[in-house]
Amino acid sequence: MSAQLPFDGVVDEPPKAGADSIYDPLRRDNLGRSVLWALTSGEPIRMDRVQSFNGCGIYAIYYAGDHELYAPISGSFEVPIYVGKSDPEVGRKGVEVAEAWAGTPLWKRLSTHRRKLKAAADFELEDFYVRYLPADDLFTPMAERLMIQDLQPVWNVILEGFGVNPQGGPRQAEQMRPKWHEVHTGVAWADGMRPQPLGPMPLREAVREHLKLHATPPTGAAGRPPGAI
């Protein structure tokens, strides 16, 4: 094996002049990406093994099971199946917002997802993993947006409704079932809602077509420091 030559200082193209040629750590996108780098640097944890912790923040859920729809991304831990965030807890009056580290809003969010996945008829909770990061709520919306934009998680983009909670009330049964619940039955409150007009088949096909294009992260995707500008 030949030795690697040292960098000689020559690059293919010189940096372009202008504001965008200078790295600005306070630029909105870079603030968001710094949160993503911290999130994706951690090891994924099986969702059923996550212990209670404090704070709000951002998270990414990954699938590692044998469901045929998600075979293209199963076990890779590069492209999440879903990305979300939690906000600080709000007091009863709706005006008293807790500090980012107070309470357990991110833990509660993950716990809600765990119950839903456990109830779904075609999943095993043990097949889901998560990366999560308690973080200041000023930056998590940017990080969530960038991750969805770059990685196109299928439950964010195609099967909307995984993060939806029951609204309650007698009119819920008259509302249309969220797309995620149309494909993945077993959650009682959603099973009682009106079905999607065309049923689950076109949604399943949309998932397959989406993952043909988005099963691997694109060059310079969120969580990859060389892509920062």
PyMOL commands that set and color helices and strands:
alter all, ss='L'
color gray80, all
select helices_A, chain A and resi 19-21+28-40+47-49+68-70+105-119+125-127+140-151+154-157+170-174+179-183+188-191+201-213+225-227
alter helices_A, ss='H'
color red, helices_A
select strands_A, chain A and resi 45-46+57-63+82-86+128-134
alter strands_A, ss='S'
color yellow, strands_A
deselect
rebuild
show_as cartoon
